[in-house]
Amino acid sequence: MRTALVIGTGLIGTSAALALSQRGVTVHLADPDPEQARTAAALGAGTDEAPDGPVDLVIVAAPPAHVADVLTDAIRRGAGRGYLDVASVKGGPRRELEARGLDLSAYIGSHPMSGREKSGPLAATADLFEGRPWVLTPNRDTDTEVLNLALELVSHCRAVPVVMDADAHDRAVALVSHMPHLVSSLVAARLEHAEESAVRLCGQGIRDVTRIAASDPRMWIDILSANPAPVADLLTDVAADLEETVRALRALQSSDDHKRREGAGGIEDVLRRGNAGQVRVPGKHGSAPRAYEVVAVLIDDQPGQLARIFADAGLAGVNIEDVRIEHATGQQAGLVQLMVEPKAAPVLSAALRERGWALRQ
């Protein structure tokens, strides 16, 4: 691939353009908002000048509701040798394109399974997709050349290609992305009118659960409007589980020992099912989940503290696999939880103590 046209310079489109540009591909940028395309170009994602002729690959990074229109226009004017979209829903846009009677041999649907709570080109990074799954949904009409162009794009973005049927993809993302986003929003909504004294007690747990609720509602309306049925089916199951959980909690209030035992059993069941589901979530770089040891370090909320910890860990020859920060309520202090391989935990603990860090057991 030598040339590409990215139509839509939001988070995903600009991130892909940055990755391609860094690997020597000439990237042209287009957006309904010319200022947004100019911003992406200023970041080094490419040029906002139109290409002189057909490019190797046209990448459509538009909301699901607009994908079919943008692709139709690009295909009919012969903008490229191959066409690919990155929308988070695949079945609906493809059916729209088929209904328009287009030759779709040069088109392949795709969905990079990566993102951020922030949107727009300023939130984009060239490494956004690194190590993340990138779903490709070819069909019997897809040209081998176009599939190869898509695989080259995924490779340039350092993502991991996953080939799926379009409708199977939509059911899968309903489970692992769309439904969880709504559940996160429902939990976060409980905080909107909560007393300030309660909200001030928020810790890392509520931050973890509500983090994705910070995303742009307009973007999510577009996503959910393109995949409503699978999400509604899943939420129906969640609602049934919630009803059972509420009944179990009410039973725990009973003065009847038998009812309390039944209630405890119901709560234990949902918690154990949660354990069983959580361990199936892939670990680092999509690999099988790993068990890490936690080295907890007390820090003051001052500039440079985290950099010092990471530098000291590097001097000790220990790789930090993951990190989590808990801020103390009402204090300029916090707890940094460093996740490391079990055999590295005593080495890191000793090294940090030697360098004056206070560790919590």
Phi and psi in degrees as a GROMACS rama.xvg file:
@    title "Ramachandran Plot"
@    xaxis  label "Phi"
@    yaxis  label "Psi"
@TYPE xy
-108.808  -29.9962  ARG-2
-134.648  150.174  THR-3
-148.178  152.344  ALA-4
-121.325  120.017  LEU-5
-103.437  116.663  VAL-6
-103.455  108.024  ILE-7
111.535  102.737  GLY-8
-108.495  49.7741  THR-9
-85.2469  -154.294  GLY-10
-58.727  -52.7853  LEU-11
-71.207  -48.632  ILE-12
-61.0682  -44.6383  GLY-13
-68.5115  -37.7549  THR-14
-63.0422  -44.0851  SER-15
-63.2395  -40.9073  ALA-16
-64.2028  -40.2117  ALA-17
-61.3759  -44.5666  LEU-18
-63.2214  -43.3454  ALA-19
-66.1633  -43.7408  LEU-20
-61.1068  -39.173  SER-21
-66.0099  -18.9247  GLN-22
-105.249  19.7713  ARG-23
87.1477  5.32828  GLY-24
-81.2008  135.659  VAL-25
-79.736  114.477  THR-26
-111.135  127.608  VAL-27
-102.606  139.929  HIS-28
-116.955  135.492  LEU-29
-139.39  147.206  ALA-30
-158.616  146.215  ASP-31
-55.9702  -26.9829  PRO-32
-103.487  100.304  ASP-33
-56.5361  -31.318  PRO-34
-64.2163  -36.7558  GLU-35
-66.6748  -39.5374  GLN-36
-64.4411  -39.666  ALA-37
-64.4256  -37.8279  ARG-38
-62.4549  -45.3101  THR-39
-61.6752  -40.1548  ALA-40
-63.9857  -40.5127  ALA-41
-64.6605  -25.3126  ALA-42
-79.8656  -6.89458  LEU-43
96.4499  16.1254  GLY-44
-81.4145  -12.1882  ALA-45
149.489  -154.138  GLY-46
-119.284  144.153  THR-47
-89.9856  9.75438  ASP-48
-81.3363  142.798  GLU-49
-68.6054  146.537  ALA-50
-69.0012  154.708  PRO-51
-72.3863  -26.2449  ASP-52
-157.482  -164.467  GLY-53
-61.3545  137.706  PRO-54
-93.3131  171.998  VAL-55
-69.1555  -42.6454  ASP-56
-142.168  128.167  LEU-57
-98.1221  124.005  VAL-58
-111.414  113.718  ILE-59
-96.5384  114.265  VAL-60
-114.996  59.3524  ALA-61
-108.04  160.608  ALA-62
-58.3119  151.534  PRO-63
-50.9083  -37.6012  PRO-64
-66.8942  -19.5642  ALA-65
-110.383  -4.14938  HIS-66
-58.9113  -47.4305  VAL-67
-61.5922  -42.1233  ALA-68
-64.6659  -44.5531  ASP-69
-66.4489  -43.6098  VAL-70
-64.7739  -41.6081  LEU-71
-57.6678  -46.5336  THR-72
-62.7452  -44.7962  ASP-73
-64.7321  -42.7686  ALA-74
-66.8764  -44.0432  ILE-75
-67.2431  -27.6263  ARG-76
-95.8973  6.27441  ARG-77
62.7381  45.8272  GLY-78
-72.2348  -19.3976  ALA-79
-158.373  172.098  GLY-80
-79.1924  -29.4666  ARG-81
-139.954  155.885  GLY-82
-133.98  138.764  TYR-83
-147.25  141.071  LEU-84
-117.631  159.714  ASP-85
-120.128  23.0698  VAL-86
-66.8925  153.845  ALA-87
-81.112  -1.26157  SER-88
-128.118  137.667  VAL-89
-116.035  -37.8003  LYS-90
-65.9722  -48.136  GLY-91
-60.4224  -52.6509  GLY-92
-57.3595  -39.2847  PRO-93
-65.645  -41.3001  ARG-94
-64.4946  -36.101  ARG-95
-62.111  -43.2657  GLU-96
-65.0195  -41.699  LEU-97
-62.5763  -38.9321  GLU-98
-65.2942  -21.7035  ALA-99
-87.6998  0.0280579  ARG-100
73.3284  23.3635  GLY-101
-79.5665  149.805  LEU-102
-78.0268  112.397  ASP-103
-102.648  19.623  LEU-104
-66.2775  -24.7784  SER-105
-95.9514  9.87439  ALA-106
-116.481  142.859  TYR-107
-140.556  134.203  ILE-108
-80.1438  150.61  GLY-109
-153.317  163.273  SER-110
-153.804  106.24  HIS-111
-73.9881  125.43  PRO-112
-86.5618  67.9117  MET-113
-155.648  155.468  SER-114
176.671  -175.205  GLY-115
-142.187  167.746  ARG-116
-71.2235  -26.6457  GLU-117
-87.8513  153.916  LYS-118
-125.206  173.363  SER-119
91.7894  164.434  GLY-120
-63.4474  -30.7236  PRO-121
-67.1963  -18.3487  LEU-122
-89.6692  -5.51355  ALA-123
-75.304  148.834  ALA-124
-142.357  148.016  THR-125
-67.9708  -21.8721  ALA-126
-101.308  17.3777  ASP-127
-57.5797  -34.6765  LEU-128
-99.1811  -0.980329  PHE-129
-58.5041  122.972  GLU-130
76.0577  0.592714  GLY-131
-95.0487  151.12  ARG-132
-65.0208  141.917  PRO-133
-128.397  107.246  TRP-134
-78.6433  134.585  VAL-135
-118  135.83  LEU-136
-123.489  67.7509  THR-137
-69.7664  164.406  PRO-138
-133.311  -176.142  ASN-139
-63.7692  -20.0502  ARG-140
-92.1164  -10.104  ASP-141
-67.2062  126.966  THR-142
-66.3449  143.718  ASP-143
-59.7336  -37.5725  THR-144
-59.6877  -40.3454  GLU-145
-70.0427  -40.1813  VAL-146
-60.3321  -41.1378  LEU-147
-65.6706  -38.057  ASN-148
-62.9082  -41.2199  LEU-149
-64.0142  -41.9338  ALA-150
-64.6992  -34.3229  LEU-151
-66.8061  -41.1263  GLU-152
-58.6208  -48.5093  LEU-153
-59.6135  -41.2334  VAL-154
-63.8125  -44.8941  SER-155
-61.294  -32.4799  HIS-156
-86.3386  2.02351  CYS-157
56.8705  34.6742  ARG-158
-96.9534  179.204  ALA-159
-114.578  114.709  VAL-160
-71.0029  137.211  PRO-161
-133.4  120.806  VAL-162
-95.2943  127.892  VAL-163
-142.486  159.57  MET-164
-70.9734  143.962  ASP-165
-59.4955  -46.5892  ALA-166
-71.0994  -33.8646  ASP-167
-64.1709  -38.0427  ALA-168
-60.0336  -45.6834  HIS-169
-63.8811  -37.1635  ASP-170
-67.6461  -37.522  ARG-171
-67.2428  -45.6374  ALA-172
-71.1292  -25.6601  VAL-173
-60.2022  -39.0215  ALA-174
-74.5569  -45.4046  LEU-175
-99.0643  -6.75002  VAL-176
-134.97  -56.8728  SER-177
-71.218  -48.9591  HIS-178
-63.1995  -45.9155  MET-179
-58.5787  -33.864  PRO-180
-64.1652  -43.5943  HIS-181
-65.5711  -39.7371  LEU-182
-64.027  -41.4288  VAL-183
-59.9506  -42.7641  SER-184
-65.2778  -37.7875  SER-185
-64.3118  -39.8966  LEU-186
-67.1698  -45.9996  VAL-187
-62.3298  -32.5901  ALA-188
-62.8902  -26.7038  ALA-189
-64.0918  -20.4499  ARG-190
-86.6793  -15.2745  LEU-191
-55.8532  -45.4407  GLU-192
-114.285  17.3109  HIS-193
-70.3448  155.876  ALA-194
-64.862  143.25  GLU-195
-59.5332  -34.6407  GLU-196
-64.0243  -29.8043  SER-197
-78.6919  -43.2783  ALA-198
-63.0479  -32.7738  VAL-199
-65.495  -14.7452  ARG-200
-87.9121  -0.0744859  LEU-201
-55.8441  132.34  CYS-202
-117.981  -163.931  GLY-203
-65.1979  -32.0925  GLN-204
-59.7385  -49.8123  GLY-205
-70.1445  -30.3533  ILE-206
-64.8736  -41.7088  ARG-207
-61.7179  -45.8923  ASP-208
-68.4243  -34.7  VAL-209
-102.184  1.59637  THR-210
-54.7  -48.0146  ARG-211
-74.3031  -11.2568  ILE-212
-69.0298  -8.35519  ALA-213
-80.2574  -3.28759  ALA-214
-69.651  162.24  SER-215
-65.6298  117.294  ASP-216
-58.9957  -35.7253  PRO-217
-63.8285  -40.9681  ARG-218
-62.7962  -41.3442  MET-219
-73.966  -27.0495  TRP-220
-63.6587  -41.1975  ILE-221
-61.3882  -45.2167  ASP-222
-64.0799  -50.0981  ILE-223
-70.1406  -29.78  LEU-224
-66.438  -24.4223  SER-225
-90.317  -8.13699  ALA-226
-144.529  46.4444  ASN-227
-72.2068  -38.7745  PRO-228
-64.4974  -50.8246  ALA-229
-60.3606  -36.2773  PRO-230
-68.3039  -42.0633  VAL-231
-62.8775  -39.0927  ALA-232
-61.7056  -43.0994  ASP-233
-67.1273  -41.3413  LEU-234
-66.813  -29.1106  LEU-235
-61.8913  -42.3327  THR-236
-66.2513  -40.4228  ASP-237
-62.8891  -40.9339  VAL-238
-61.7299  -39.2956  ALA-239
-64.2803  -41.6897  ALA-240
-63.79  -38.4624  ASP-241
-64.146  -40.856  LEU-242
-61.3686  -43.9113  GLU-243
-63.9602  -39.0276  GLU-244
-67.5786  -39.6062  THR-245
-62.1862  -43.2755  VAL-246
-61.9068  -40.0677  ARG-247
-64.9544  -41.0206  ALA-248
-65.7777  -40.4036  LEU-249
-62.421  -37.5028  ARG-250
-64.8393  -30.0974  ALA-251
-66.6658  -18.3725  LEU-252
-83.4078  -10.7896  GLN-253
-69.6121  152.069  SER-254
-84.185  -8.16361  SER-255
-84.105  121.084  ASP-256
-58.8299  -39.7407  ASP-257
-62.9876  -44.4188  HIS-258
-65.1757  -38.7351  LYS-259
-64.4045  -38.9793  ARG-260
-64.9798  -41.2567  ARG-261
-61.8571  -41.1931  GLU-262
-62.7568  -44.4205  GLY-263
-62.7261  -38.5335  ALA-264
-64.4284  -38.8394  GLY-265
-65.2754  -41.0903  GLY-266
-67.8995  -41.7061  ILE-267
-61.8727  -38.0227  GLU-268
-61.3221  -47.1543  ASP-269
-68.9346  -35.639  VAL-270
-67.7689  -40.6623  LEU-271
-68.4242  -37.4823  ARG-272
-64.4264  -35.3204  ARG-273
-64.0084  -42.3645  GLY-274
-57.7566  -46.4609  ASN-275
-64.6255  -36.4491  ALA-276
-73.9158  -39.4971  GLY-277
-63.3123  -36.4768  GLN-278
-69.7145  -12.5626  VAL-279
-85.8456  -10.2493  ARG-280
-67.8443  126.413  VAL-281
-58.715  151.189  PRO-282
-89.8882  -153.19  GLY-283
-57.9302  133.162  LYS-284
58.7273  26.5035  HIS-285
78.0625  6.08681  GLY-286
-79.8409  178.34  SER-287
-62.1262  146.816  ALA-288
-56.6041  140.635  PRO-289
-115.48  148.06  ARG-290
-92.9539  120.266  ALA-291
-111.48  153.995  TYR-292
-89.5483  147.416  GLU-293
-106.027  126.394  VAL-294
-108.046  112.589  VAL-295
-99.0432  124.893  ALA-296
-120.183  128.916  VAL-297
-83.0993  131.795  LEU-298
-134.056  155.753  ILE-299
-86.2206  149.399  ASP-300
-81.5729  75.766  ASP-301
-131.215  153.216  GLN-302
-58.9904  139.263  PRO-303
88.9013  -5.82498  GLY-304
-63.8222  -47.736  GLN-305
-64.1975  -40.9586  LEU-306
-60.257  -39.7843  ALA-307
-64.3977  -42.9106  ARG-308
-61.7164  -47.6734  ILE-309
-63.7479  -38.7024  PHE-310
-64.0143  -42.0612  ALA-311
-67.028  -36.4843  ASP-312
-64.5524  -39.5495  ALA-313
-63.808  -40.8929  GLY-314
-63.2013  -29.5287  LEU-315
-82.2111  -4.43331  ALA-316
75.0895  26.2123  GLY-317
-110.282  130.538  VAL-318
-88.5118  126.081  ASN-319
-82.4319  114.73  ILE-320
-78.0702  -34.6416  GLU-321
-160.592  163.226  ASP-322
-144.009  146.847  VAL-323
-141.053  140.172  ARG-324
-120.664  129.337  ILE-325
-113.737  124.683  GLU-326
-95.0809  133.756  HIS-327
-71.7943  133.109  ALA-328
-64.0766  123.257  THR-329
73.2962  10.5564  GLY-330
-131.499  150.373  GLN-331
-86.8899  60.6844  GLN-332
-152.707  166.934  ALA-333
-163.152  178.603  GLY-334
-124.881  120.249  LEU-335
-98.5721  120.383  VAL-336
-100.652  112.593  GLN-337
-98.1815  119.523  LEU-338
-93.5271  123.651  MET-339
-137.499  165.794  VAL-340
-59.079  141.955  GLU-341
-51.5343  -40.9646  PRO-342
-70.7221  -18.8709  LYS-343
-88.5482  -15.6957  ALA-344
-59.5799  -49.6736  ALA-345
-64.4987  -33.0692  PRO-346
-64.6326  -46.9954  VAL-347
-66.2  -43.2348  LEU-348
-58.4612  -45.9763  SER-349
-64.2052  -42.1648  ALA-350
-65.5806  -41.2941  ALA-351
-68.8543  -39.5878  LEU-352
-62.7642  -40.2521  ARG-353
-62.3156  -30.3884  GLU-354
-93.4529  12.1557  ARG-355
92.5045  7.10185  GLY-356
-79.5099  145.311  TRP-357
-93.5427  121.535  ALA-358
-104.355  147.749  LEU-359
-109.175  131.199  ARG-360
